Amino acid sequence: MKTSLMLFLFTTDPDFAATAEMSGVDSIIIDWENHNKKYRQMDYSTEINFDTSEDVARIASRVEIPVTVRINPLGLHTRFEIEEAIKNGARIIMLPMASDAREVQEFIDLVDGRAKTIIQIETQRLVEECDKLKFLPWDYAYIGLNDLMVSRRDNYIWNALLDGTVSHIYQTLADKDVGFGGVTVVTGGYPIPFVELLAEMSRLGCKLSFLRRSFKKDIQGKDMVAEIQAIRYAWKAACLRSESAILRDQNKLTETLLKHRVADSKDIKMS
């Protein structure tokens, strides 16, 4: 079991990025993805950013850790966005909403080894093509549960975890660097306690994750270095659990997710 977890942070604030680097964050993400996102994620609690090339250059000049740029879904603009990202200092390029393995290959060809690549697995069709995806030379993959929920016309973000979809992806892409979920302080996470999610991330072999919006709120007035260190300690402890503890924690998370799903369903009926 790999006992390290790559942590990615979304920010365009150079001071915050510098503090994150000092705290042990592995990469800063500049987010260019906004094409059709407002309509695709309508009625969902999501964040849409309009970061710029100047943001990439500004952050790249301030930190030594890699700057990741999440570009827009594949299209006629993709070549320009990749060139612009690399020119301004990006060392990792992230592709969202790939519809199939063919699009992933086209993206990899356009990057052409000049930066590392992250593929977001967040469409049902790409999930179904994981057997093709595993043979392509991408560097990292991240399962986007929110957009996957939308793609599946589902109404609960955690159904892909409950029904075995996430587990299937990890089994199919074994030995690849795949991530999912989101990270916040070890005492945080609502309505799903973060420590319960962290345990499941460890069980599945998660290799990377994003410090989510709640992390920025949860660390207000706290020492980021200490909070990141606490996450690292919690991760190592999760990776060292016995088989019985792993099963116990998996059952506990399942119970939590099912309870929350029932509560969500009741809220929908009452609204």
Backbone as CSV, one residue per row, in Angstrom:
resi,resn,N_x,N_y,N_z,CA_x,CA_y,CA_z,C_x,C_y,C_z
1,MET,0.832,-1.193,0.000,0.000,0.000,0.000,0.871,1.249,0.000
2,LYS,0.619,2.107,-0.948,1.356,3.371,-1.007,0.946,4.240,0.168
3,THR,1.910,4.746,0.925,1.586,5.498,2.135,1.716,6.997,1.938
4,SER,1.643,7.460,0.714,1.618,8.899,0.471,0.401,9.231,-0.371
5,LEU,-0.112,10.434,-0.188,-1.298,10.890,-0.903,-1.001,12.262,-1.474
6,MET,-1.020,12.382,-2.802,-0.766,13.673,-3.428,-1.958,14.595,-3.176
7,LEU,-1.669,15.816,-2.748,-2.706,16.793,-2.442,-2.617,17.964,-3.413
8,PHE,-3.725,18.257,-4.083,-3.819,19.357,-5.038,-4.737,20.436,-4.453
9,LEU,-4.355,21.696,-4.629,-5.125,22.814,-4.085,-5.476,23.811,-5.171
10,PHE,-6.746,24.167,-5.265,-7.194,25.211,-6.181,-6.979,26.579,-5.535
11,THR,-6.195,27.429,-6.167,-6.073,28.811,-5.703,-5.353,29.652,-6.753
12,THR,-5.684,30.933,-6.786,-4.938,31.889,-7.614,-4.235,32.914,-6.734
13,ASP,-4.262,32.698,-5.441,-3.646,33.608,-4.471,-2.189,33.197,-4.252
14,PRO,-1.217,34.006,-4.685,0.194,33.621,-4.553,0.630,33.391,-3.111
15,ASP,0.154,34.195,-2.185,0.533,34.017,-0.785,-0.019,32.709,-0.232
16,PHE,-1.270,32.430,-0.554,-1.889,31.186,-0.096,-1.186,29.984,-0.726
17,ALA,-0.823,30.100,-1.988,-0.105,29.022,-2.678,1.252,28.773,-2.026
18,ALA,1.945,29.856,-1.660,3.261,29.724,-1.024,3.130,29.039,0.335
19,THR,2.085,29.401,1.082,1.850,28.766,2.379,1.516,27.292,2.196
20,ALA,0.727,26.996,1.166,0.373,25.602,0.878,1.616,24.779,0.538
21,GLU,2.494,25.361,-0.259,3.732,24.665,-0.605,4.553,24.372,0.644
22,MET,4.680,25.351,1.508,5.427,25.173,2.750,4.774,24.113,3.638
23,SER,3.456,23.966,3.507,2.717,23.016,4.339,2.790,21.589,3.818
24,GLY,3.272,21.417,2.574,3.407,20.079,2.023,2.412,19.729,0.941
25,VAL,1.674,20.718,0.433,0.782,20.475,-0.701,1.629,20.178,-1.931
26,ASP,1.149,19.289,-2.795,1.961,18.789,-3.903,1.809,19.564,-5.205
27,SER,0.671,20.231,-5.408,0.461,20.981,-6.640,-0.629,22.021,-6.443
28,ILE,-0.492,23.127,-7.150,-1.513,24.177,-7.154,-2.269,24.091,-8.487
29,ILE,-3.604,24.115,-8.404,-4.427,24.028,-9.611,-4.975,25.396,-9.982
30,ILE,-4.758,25.772,-11.228,-5.394,26.938,-11.823,-6.505,26.408,-12.722
31,ASP,-7.708,26.913,-12.531,-8.890,26.305,-13.140,-9.435,27.136,-14.294
32,TRP,-9.301,26.612,-15.502,-9.850,27.276,-16.686,-11.169,26.659,-17.130
33,GLU,-11.617,25.607,-16.465,-12.815,24.915,-16.941,-14.077,25.715,-16.618
34,ASN,-14.742,26.204,-17.653,-16.010,26.905,-17.443,-16.977,26.756,-18.620
35,HIS,-16.529,26.188,-19.738,-17.404,26.033,-20.899,-18.615,25.155,-20.557
36,ASN,-19.805,25.707,-20.647,-21.060,24.981,-20.415,-21.214,24.423,-19.004
37,LYS,-20.286,24.757,-18.109,-20.341,24.165,-16.776,-21.541,24.669,-15.982
38,LYS,-21.892,25.937,-16.175,-23.028,26.507,-15.460,-24.310,25.736,-15.765
39,TYR,-24.484,25.361,-17.037,-25.701,24.659,-17.439,-25.624,23.179,-17.091
40,ARG,-24.435,22.611,-17.240,-24.271,21.192,-16.931,-24.523,20.902,-15.463
41,GLN,-24.089,21.823,-14.587,-24.193,21.594,-13.153,-25.272,22.459,-12.505
42,MET,-26.231,22.892,-13.302,-27.325,23.686,-12.770,-28.033,22.917,-11.654
43,ASP,-28.363,23.625,-10.583,-29.040,23.065,-9.407,-28.112,22.232,-8.526
44,TYR,-26.803,22.221,-8.831,-25.853,21.515,-7.980,-24.922,22.534,-7.327
45,SER,-24.466,22.230,-6.114,-23.572,23.139,-5.396,-22.147,22.923,-5.881
46,THR,-21.736,23.720,-6.849,-20.406,23.562,-7.432,-19.723,24.916,-7.525
47,GLU,-18.455,24.865,-7.852,-17.657,26.077,-7.992,-17.209,26.210,-9.443
48,ILE,-17.469,27.366,-10.049,-17.048,27.623,-11.421,-16.048,28.765,-11.408
49,ASN,-14.861,28.519,-11.950,-13.792,29.517,-11.915,-13.502,30.055,-13.310
50,PHE,-12.942,31.247,-13.343,-12.560,31.881,-14.603,-11.114,32.376,-14.479
51,ASP,-10.230,31.446,-14.103,-8.824,31.790,-13.926,-8.189,32.094,-15.282
52,THR,-7.023,32.728,-15.260,-6.412,33.250,-16.483,-4.986,32.735,-16.673
53,SER,-4.435,33.047,-17.850,-3.026,32.728,-18.120,-2.122,33.485,-17.159
54,GLU,-2.517,34.702,-16.824,-1.724,35.503,-15.873,-1.680,34.834,-14.511
55,ASP,-2.773,34.187,-14.123,-2.784,33.457,-12.848,-1.765,32.326,-12.873
56,VAL,-1.687,31.629,-13.995,-0.721,30.527,-14.120,0.699,31.056,-13.953
57,ALA,1.027,32.107,-14.690,2.383,32.674,-14.640,2.708,33.198,-13.249
58,ARG,1.728,33.836,-12.620,1.947,34.420,-11.286,2.246,33.335,-10.250
59,ILE,1.459,32.264,-10.266,1.666,31.181,-9.304,2.950,30.409,-9.625
60,ALA,3.204,30.161,-10.897,4.409,29.415,-11.296,5.686,30.135,-10.890
61,SER,5.630,31.462,-10.857,6.814,32.223,-10.469,6.996,32.271,-8.957
62,ARG,5.963,31.859,-8.218,6.002,31.974,-6.761,6.314,30.651,-6.054
63,VAL,5.940,29.536,-6.677,6.138,28.234,-6.025,7.012,27.330,-6.877
64,GLU,7.622,26.359,-6.231,8.446,25.371,-6.941,7.675,24.092,-7.234
65,ILE,6.607,23.830,-6.483,5.799,22.647,-6.774,5.090,22.843,-8.116
66,PRO,4.699,21.772,-8.774,4.082,21.901,-10.105,2.770,22.689,-10.071
67,VAL,2.579,23.504,-11.075,1.293,24.159,-11.285,0.501,23.304,-12.266
68,THR,-0.714,22.970,-11.873,-1.620,22.204,-12.723,-2.642,23.160,-13.330
69,VAL,-2.924,23.021,-14.598,-3.990,23.799,-15.232,-5.083,22.846,-15.688
70,ARG,-6.299,23.074,-15.161,-7.442,22.319,-15.674,-8.024,23.104,-16.840
71,ILE,-7.899,22.543,-18.034,-8.407,23.196,-19.233,-9.883,22.843,-19.407
72,ASN,-10.481,23.306,-20.479,-11.866,22.978,-20.788,-11.942,21.601,-21.461
73,PRO,-13.143,21.011,-21.520,-13.295,19.736,-22.224,-12.777,19.823,-23.660
74,LEU,-12.402,18.699,-24.211,-11.767,18.646,-25.522,-12.609,19.344,-26.594
75,GLY,-11.924,20.141,-27.422,-12.594,20.846,-28.509,-11.567,21.547,-29.384
76,LEU,-12.035,22.414,-30.254,-11.145,23.137,-31.157,-10.188,24.051,-30.401
77,HIS,-10.566,24.428,-29.179,-9.760,25.330,-28.359,-8.628,24.607,-27.619
78,THR,-8.655,23.283,-27.587,-7.772,22.532,-26.689,-6.298,22.744,-26.995
79,ARG,-5.922,22.710,-28.258,-4.518,22.903,-28.612,-4.015,24.250,-28.095
80,PHE,-4.803,25.311,-28.306,-4.401,26.641,-27.840,-4.273,26.664,-26.322
81,GLU,-5.237,26.081,-25.609,-5.195,26.105,-24.148,-3.975,25.362,-23.610
82,ILE,-3.655,24.228,-24.212,-2.469,23.476,-23.774,-1.207,24.297,-23.998
83,GLU,-1.074,24.902,-25.188,0.108,25.713,-25.488,0.213,26.885,-24.516
84,GLU,-0.914,27.528,-24.253,-0.933,28.687,-23.361,-0.565,28.286,-21.938
85,ALA,-1.067,27.162,-21.488,-0.767,26.689,-20.139,0.720,26.384,-19.980
86,ILE,1.279,25.647,-20.923,2.695,25.280,-20.848,3.576,26.513,-20.961
87,LYS,3.231,27.416,-21.866,4.018,28.635,-22.048,4.106,29.444,-20.762
88,ASN,3.044,29.413,-19.960,3.001,30.217,-18.738,3.462,29.463,-17.492
89,GLY,3.942,28.237,-17.674,4.583,27.548,-16.554,3.889,26.324,-16.015
90,ALA,2.804,25.888,-16.632,2.118,24.678,-16.168,2.992,23.455,-16.398
91,ARG,3.035,22.588,-15.406,3.776,21.332,-15.535,2.865,20.113,-15.519
92,ILE,1.592,20.351,-15.233,0.579,19.290,-15.291,-0.657,19.888,-15.967
93,ILE,-1.255,19.147,-16.907,-2.468,19.590,-17.581,-3.573,18.586,-17.260
94,MET,-4.735,19.111,-16.887,-5.865,18.264,-16.507,-6.998,18.408,-17.520
95,LEU,-7.497,17.267,-17.993,-8.612,17.257,-18.942,-9.887,16.809,-18.243
96,PRO,-10.909,17.678,-18.190,-12.194,17.268,-17.615,-13.123,16.690,-18.674
97,MET,-14.134,15.950,-18.229,-15.275,15.553,-19.052,-14.913,14.821,-20.348
98,ALA,-13.846,14.036,-20.337,-13.549,13.228,-21.527,-14.684,12.235,-21.726
99,SER,-15.176,12.143,-22.942,-16.335,11.283,-23.187,-15.946,9.839,-23.472
100,ASP,-14.706,9.626,-23.919,-14.284,8.259,-24.220,-12.764,8.196,-24.300
101,ALA,-12.242,6.988,-24.466,-10.795,6.774,-24.505,-10.156,7.464,-25.703
102,ARG,-10.900,7.587,-26.789,-10.353,8.260,-27.973,-10.024,9.717,-27.659
103,GLU,-10.889,10.398,-26.924,-10.622,11.785,-26.548,-9.412,11.879,-25.626
104,VAL,-9.271,10.918,-24.739,-8.107,10.899,-23.851,-6.827,10.785,-24.665
105,GLN,-6.816,9.886,-25.641,-5.629,9.721,-26.488,-5.333,10.991,-27.267
106,GLU,-6.354,11.662,-27.780,-6.145,12.902,-28.521,-5.524,13.967,-27.617
107,PHE,-6.003,14.050,-26.398,-5.453,14.991,-25.423,-3.984,14.688,-25.132
108,ILE,-3.668,13.428,-24.904,-2.287,13.027,-24.621,-1.383,13.377,-25.798
109,ASP,-1.871,13.162,-27.001,-1.090,13.478,-28.202,-0.805,14.980,-28.283
110,LEU,-1.788,15.800,-27.914,-1.609,17.246,-27.981,-0.599,17.735,-26.932
111,VAL,-0.619,17.138,-25.756,0.361,17.503,-24.726,1.754,17.064,-25.151
112,ASP,1.842,15.889,-25.757,3.072,15.403,-26.383,4.256,15.344,-25.423
113,GLY,4.001,14.905,-24.195,5.078,14.693,-23.242,5.676,15.948,-22.641
114,ARG,5.126,17.111,-22.936,5.697,18.368,-22.429,5.222,18.702,-21.025
115,ALA,4.238,17.992,-20.565,3.734,18.156,-19.198,3.118,16.826,-18.796
116,LYS,2.933,16.635,-17.500,2.211,15.451,-17.049,0.720,15.672,-17.290
117,THR,-0.031,14.585,-17.271,-1.448,14.668,-17.600,-2.308,14.069,-16.495
118,ILE,-3.451,14.715,-16.265,-4.483,14.175,-15.377,-5.759,14.033,-16.199
119,ILE,-6.358,12.877,-16.124,-7.628,12.626,-16.798,-8.721,12.581,-15.743
120,GLN,-9.771,13.364,-15.918,-10.900,13.282,-14.999,-11.911,12.272,-15.532
121,ILE,-12.182,11.261,-14.723,-13.166,10.237,-15.089,-14.495,10.678,-14.505
122,GLU,-15.336,11.276,-15.328,-16.576,11.848,-14.812,-17.723,11.776,-15.814
123,THR,-17.600,10.858,-16.768,-18.722,10.533,-17.648,-18.921,9.022,-17.603
124,GLN,-20.165,8.601,-17.694,-20.452,7.174,-17.606,-19.793,6.396,-18.741
125,ARG,-19.729,6.999,-19.912,-19.118,6.299,-21.041,-17.635,6.032,-20.794
126,LEU,-16.924,6.996,-20.201,-15.507,6.770,-19.927,-15.331,5.705,-18.854
127,VAL,-16.245,5.681,-17.874,-16.219,4.597,-16.884,-16.309,3.252,-17.596
128,GLU,-17.207,3.172,-18.576,-17.400,1.916,-19.305,-16.224,1.579,-20.212
129,GLU,-15.361,2.559,-20.487,-14.191,2.322,-21.344,-12.884,2.269,-20.540
130,CYS,-12.998,1.998,-19.242,-11.786,1.932,-18.411,-10.834,0.837,-18.858
131,ASP,-11.389,-0.219,-19.473,-10.515,-1.285,-19.956,-9.640,-0.812,-21.106
132,LYS,-10.098,0.215,-21.833,-9.269,0.837,-22.864,-8.362,1.900,-22.251
133,LEU,-8.890,2.595,-21.286,-8.165,3.691,-20.647,-6.878,3.216,-19.976
134,LYS,-6.910,2.001,-19.450,-5.752,1.518,-18.696,-4.512,1.339,-19.558
135,PHE,-4.673,1.252,-20.883,-3.530,1.054,-21.764,-2.963,2.363,-22.317
136,LEU,-3.576,3.498,-21.973,-3.109,4.789,-22.477,-2.105,5.419,-21.519
137,PRO,-1.147,6.205,-22.036,-0.038,6.710,-21.222,-0.305,8.030,-20.489
138,TRP,-1.440,8.114,-19.765,-1.678,9.275,-18.915,-0.961,9.067,-17.577
139,ASP,-0.762,10.159,-16.845,-0.016,10.070,-15.583,-0.910,9.869,-14.369
140,TYR,-2.013,10.594,-14.309,-2.921,10.518,-13.165,-4.364,10.525,-13.684
141,ALA,-5.263,9.993,-12.859,-6.692,10.104,-13.140,-7.404,10.491,-11.858
142,TYR,-8.483,11.227,-12.011,-9.268,11.640,-10.853,-10.743,11.398,-11.171
143,ILE,-11.429,10.687,-10.289,-12.846,10.379,-10.479,-13.667,11.555,-9.960
144,GLY,-14.326,12.257,-10.878,-15.142,13.403,-10.494,-16.558,12.959,-10.167
145,LEU,-16.837,12.745,-8.891,-18.110,12.156,-8.494,-19.304,13.040,-8.806
146,ASN,-19.131,14.352,-8.734,-20.271,15.236,-8.973,-20.706,15.177,-10.441
147,ASP,-19.752,15.366,-11.364,-20.116,15.312,-12.779,-20.510,13.901,-13.206
148,LEU,-19.935,12.891,-12.567,-20.345,11.518,-12.875,-21.804,11.318,-12.480
149,MET,-22.189,11.868,-11.347,-23.587,11.813,-10.920,-24.498,12.460,-11.966
150,VAL,-24.095,13.629,-12.460,-24.885,14.326,-13.480,-24.954,13.497,-14.757
151,SER,-23.814,12.929,-15.160,-23.755,12.121,-16.375,-24.684,10.915,-16.291
152,ARG,-24.775,10.347,-15.084,-25.628,9.168,-14.873,-27.081,9.527,-14.587
153,ARG,-27.370,10.825,-14.572,-28.714,11.323,-14.241,-29.157,10.795,-12.890
154,ASP,-28.212,10.818,-11.983,-28.438,10.344,-10.620,-28.811,11.535,-9.751
155,ASN,-29.097,11.281,-8.479,-29.448,12.379,-7.579,-28.694,12.328,-6.254
156,TYR,-27.648,11.483,-6.199,-26.869,11.366,-4.965,-25.407,11.140,-5.333
157,ILE,-24.562,12.051,-4.915,-23.165,12.045,-5.353,-22.428,10.769,-4.962
158,TRP,-22.843,10.133,-3.868,-22.098,8.982,-3.367,-22.596,7.642,-3.898
159,ASN,-23.594,7.642,-4.789,-24.085,6.366,-5.321,-23.003,5.598,-6.067
160,ALA,-22.103,6.315,-6.734,-21.024,5.636,-7.467,-20.075,4.905,-6.526
161,LEU,-20.018,5.347,-5.285,-19.219,4.642,-4.281,-20.007,3.464,-3.713
162,LEU,-21.292,3.683,-3.477,-22.132,2.643,-2.881,-22.374,1.476,-3.825
163,ASP,-22.518,1.767,-5.123,-22.875,0.686,-6.054,-21.672,-0.041,-6.659
164,GLY,-20.478,0.300,-6.205,-19.280,-0.410,-6.654,-18.600,0.173,-7.880
165,THR,-19.132,1.292,-8.418,-18.526,1.890,-9.609,-17.100,2.349,-9.340
166,VAL,-16.901,3.038,-8.225,-15.558,3.530,-7.890,-14.606,2.359,-7.679
167,SER,-15.067,1.342,-6.986,-14.239,0.148,-6.771,-13.871,-0.509,-8.093
168,HIS,-14.825,-0.575,-9.013,-14.568,-1.151,-10.346,-13.483,-0.372,-11.086
169,ILE,-13.539,0.948,-10.998,-12.520,1.780,-11.660,-11.144,1.473,-11.093
170,TYR,-11.057,1.381,-9.772,-9.753,1.096,-9.149,-9.247,-0.296,-9.517
171,GLN,-10.134,-1.264,-9.579,-9.717,-2.614,-9.943,-9.240,-2.666,-11.395
172,THR,-9.946,-1.951,-12.277,-9.585,-1.957,-13.694,-8.280,-1.214,-13.936
173,LEU,-8.083,-0.126,-13.189,-6.887,0.704,-13.365,-5.851,0.435,-12.284
174,ALA,-5.787,-0.800,-11.845,-4.815,-1.189,-10.812,-3.402,-0.812,-11.251
175,ASP,-2.610,-0.355,-10.282,-1.216,0.075,-10.505,-1.119,1.429,-11.200
176,LYS,-2.255,2.077,-11.453,-2.255,3.441,-11.978,-2.502,4.410,-10.820
177,ASP,-2.125,5.670,-11.009,-2.323,6.685,-9.974,-3.692,7.331,-10.153
178,VAL,-4.654,6.849,-9.360,-6.043,7.287,-9.471,-6.493,7.884,-8.143
179,GLY,-7.261,8.973,-8.222,-7.767,9.613,-7.018,-9.260,9.859,-7.096
180,PHE,-9.852,10.181,-5.947,-11.251,10.591,-5.891,-11.478,11.289,-4.551
181,GLY,-12.726,11.706,-4.320,-13.072,12.315,-3.039,-12.520,13.721,-2.915
182,GLY,-12.488,14.188,-1.693,-11.965,15.514,-1.402,-11.419,15.522,0.007
183,VAL,-10.466,16.401,0.259,-9.748,16.410,1.531,-10.028,17.700,2.291
184,THR,-10.252,17.565,3.587,-10.323,18.721,4.467,-9.618,18.371,5.772
185,VAL,-9.740,19.198,6.796,-9.063,18.922,8.054,-9.638,17.648,8.658
186,VAL,-8.849,16.957,9.475,-9.263,15.639,9.970,-10.496,15.707,10.862
187,THR,-10.763,16.854,11.457,-11.962,16.996,12.297,-13.156,17.513,11.503
188,GLY,-12.984,17.713,10.191,-14.027,18.304,9.367,-14.818,17.282,8.582
189,GLY,-15.605,17.805,7.641,-16.419,16.958,6.794,-17.864,16.911,7.246
190,TYR,-18.758,17.468,6.439,-20.182,17.428,6.756,-20.973,17.299,5.458
191,PRO,-21.950,16.419,5.412,-22.440,15.538,6.482,-21.657,14.232,6.597
192,ILE,-20.678,14.009,5.703,-19.853,12.802,5.759,-18.551,13.145,6.472
193,PRO,-18.288,12.594,7.657,-17.034,12.891,8.350,-15.828,12.560,7.471
194,PHE,-14.892,13.475,7.386,-13.753,13.274,6.492,-12.951,12.026,6.843
195,VAL,-12.793,11.717,8.127,-11.987,10.546,8.503,-12.600,9.258,7.969
196,GLU,-13.934,9.207,7.839,-14.579,8.019,7.274,-14.285,7.909,5.778
197,LEU,-14.344,9.033,5.090,-14.019,9.035,3.661,-12.549,8.714,3.440
198,LEU,-11.677,9.257,4.280,-10.235,9.008,4.156,-9.926,7.522,4.286
199,ALA,-10.618,6.854,5.196,-10.407,5.416,5.384,-10.760,4.649,4.116
200,GLU,-11.857,5.049,3.445,-12.255,4.373,2.214,-11.292,4.693,1.073
201,MET,-10.799,5.916,1.023,-9.803,6.281,0.025,-8.572,5.399,0.169
202,SER,-8.172,5.144,1.407,-7.023,4.280,1.652,-7.309,2.841,1.236
203,ARG,-8.487,2.344,1.584,-8.843,0.959,1.243,-8.786,0.714,-0.257
204,LEU,-9.236,1.688,-1.040,-9.298,1.526,-2.485,-7.950,1.758,-3.169
205,GLY,-7.007,2.366,-2.443,-5.700,2.623,-3.042,-5.604,3.985,-3.698
206,CYS,-6.319,4.958,-3.162,-6.304,6.318,-3.699,-4.885,6.885,-3.663
207,LYS,-4.482,7.565,-4.736,-3.127,8.108,-4.824,-3.103,9.638,-4.802
208,LEU,-4.246,10.283,-5.061,-4.277,11.738,-5.074,-5.689,12.225,-4.772
209,SER,-5.780,13.466,-4.314,-7.084,14.062,-4.082,-6.943,15.572,-4.050
210,PHE,-8.096,16.248,-4.050,-8.138,17.707,-4.039,-8.505,18.209,-2.651
211,LEU,-7.812,19.246,-2.205,-8.226,19.951,-0.994,-9.459,20.770,-1.368
212,ARG,-10.599,20.407,-0.828,-11.855,20.960,-1.297,-12.157,22.332,-0.695
213,ARG,-13.261,22.924,-1.166,-13.622,24.270,-0.720,-13.737,24.359,0.795
214,SER,-14.277,23.308,1.411,-14.457,23.345,2.865,-13.117,23.425,3.595
215,PHE,-12.040,22.928,2.968,-10.729,23.007,3.609,-10.336,24.460,3.839
216,LYS,-10.579,25.305,2.842,-10.225,26.720,2.973,-10.998,27.376,4.111
217,LYS,-12.229,26.942,4.319,-13.030,27.470,5.432,-12.573,26.875,6.756
218,ASP,-12.294,25.571,6.731,-11.954,24.865,7.968,-10.611,25.289,8.558
219,ILE,-9.688,25.789,7.717,-8.371,26.166,8.257,-8.313,27.635,8.685
220,GLN,-9.426,28.349,8.552,-9.423,29.743,8.984,-9.055,29.821,10.476
221,GLY,-8.024,30.616,10.774,-7.565,30.762,12.150,-6.716,29.608,12.639
222,LYS,-6.382,28.655,11.747,-5.569,27.506,12.130,-4.240,27.533,11.391
223,ASP,-3.314,26.714,11.833,-1.996,26.594,11.216,-2.073,25.573,10.084
224,MET,-1.908,26.019,8.831,-2.037,25.100,7.700,-0.985,24.003,7.760
225,VAL,0.216,24.324,8.185,1.271,23.313,8.279,0.828,22.180,9.195
226,ALA,0.281,22.538,10.353,-0.166,21.528,11.315,-1.339,20.725,10.778
227,GLU,-2.260,21.382,10.074,-3.443,20.686,9.560,-3.072,19.715,8.436
228,ILE,-2.163,20.115,7.561,-1.713,19.211,6.499,-0.949,18.039,7.104
229,GLN,-0.138,18.319,8.108,0.603,17.251,8.777,-0.355,16.260,9.432
230,ALA,-1.435,16.767,10.026,-2.427,15.892,10.647,-3.100,15.000,9.606
231,ILE,-3.355,15.553,8.432,-3.930,14.755,7.340,-2.956,13.649,6.937
232,ARG,-1.674,13.996,6.858,-0.658,12.997,6.479,-0.593,11.873,7.519
233,TYR,-0.633,12.235,8.793,-0.598,11.220,9.855,-1.833,10.323,9.792
234,ALA,-3.001,10.938,9.573,-4.242,10.171,9.501,-4.211,9.215,8.310
235,TRP,-3.624,9.686,7.203,-3.520,8.834,6.014,-2.611,7.629,6.283
236,LYS,-1.469,7.872,6.893,-0.545,6.770,7.189,-1.193,5.762,8.126
237,ALA,-1.931,6.262,9.115,-2.613,5.368,10.055,-3.660,4.532,9.331
238,ALA,-4.389,5.155,8.395,-5.409,4.429,7.635,-4.780,3.324,6.788
239,CYS,-3.600,3.589,6.259,-2.908,2.606,5.420,-2.330,1.442,6.218
240,LEU,-2.238,1.593,7.536,-1.659,0.554,8.384,-2.708,-0.254,9.136
241,ARG,-3.991,-0.073,8.823,-5.064,-0.767,9.527,-5.054,-2.276,9.251
242,SER,-5.579,-3.026,10.189,-5.753,-4.465,10.008,-6.932,-4.718,9.074
243,GLU,-7.044,-5.937,8.571,-8.156,-6.290,7.686,-9.495,-6.109,8.382
244,SER,-9.554,-6.476,9.662,-10.813,-6.334,10.392,-11.182,-4.869,10.570
245,ALA,-10.177,-4.020,10.799,-10.442,-2.591,10.943,-10.888,-1.977,9.621
246,ILE,-10.296,-2.434,8.522,-10.676,-1.941,7.194,-12.139,-2.283,6.911
247,LEU,-12.540,-3.513,7.203,-13.925,-3.937,6.979,-14.884,-3.165,7.876
248,ARG,-14.497,-2.984,9.121,-15.332,-2.228,10.059,-15.555,-0.803,9.564
249,ASP,-14.471,-0.166,9.115,-14.576,1.222,8.651,-15.372,1.325,7.354
250,GLN,-15.228,0.326,6.491,-15.996,0.314,5.242,-17.491,0.220,5.549
251,ASN,-17.857,-0.661,6.470,-19.259,-0.818,6.848,-19.807,0.449,7.499
252,LYS,-18.965,1.102,8.288,-19.378,2.339,8.947,-19.667,3.427,7.926
253,LEU,-18.791,3.568,6.921,-19.012,4.573,5.893,-20.271,4.249,5.087
254,THR,-20.468,2.992,4.748,-21.664,2.598,4.005,-22.921,2.978,4.773
255,GLU,-22.914,2.723,6.062,-24.059,3.086,6.910,-24.285,4.598,6.901
256,THR,-23.201,5.362,6.988,-23.296,6.826,6.979,-23.858,7.328,5.651
257,LEU,-23.354,6.783,4.544,-23.796,7.224,3.228,-25.261,6.873,2.979
258,LEU,-25.667,5.677,3.388,-27.057,5.273,3.203,-27.997,6.124,4.045
259,LYS,-27.580,6.429,5.248,-28.393,7.270,6.130,-28.555,8.667,5.537
260,HIS,-27.460,9.184,4.986,-27.516,10.512,4.382,-28.353,10.490,3.111
261,ARG,-28.288,9.400,2.339,-29.085,9.296,1.119,-30.577,9.296,1.435
262,VAL,-30.973,8.596,2.506,-32.370,8.577,2.927,-32.818,9.972,3.338
263,ALA,-31.945,10.678,4.065,-32.268,12.041,4.490,-32.437,12.956,3.290
264,ASP,-31.561,12.806,2.290,-31.668,13.600,1.065,-32.979,13.320,0.351
265,SER,-33.361,12.042,0.297,-34.589,11.653,-0.374,-35.814,12.264,0.309
266,LYS,-35.799,12.298,1.631,-36.898,12.901,2.372,-36.992,14.402,2.105
267,ASP,-35.803,15.042,2.040,-35.777,16.490,1.759,-36.371,16.782,0.394
268,ILE,-36.073,15.922,-0.597,-36.588,16.109,-1.947,-38.107,15.982,-1.959
269,LYS,-38.641,14.988,-1.234,-40.082,14.764,-1.201,-40.819,15.919,-0.512
270,MET,-40.171,16.530,0.470,-40.808,17.600,1.220,-40.751,18.930,0.494
271,SER,-39.811,19.068,-0.464,-39.613,20.352,-1.122,-40.642,20.602,-2.212
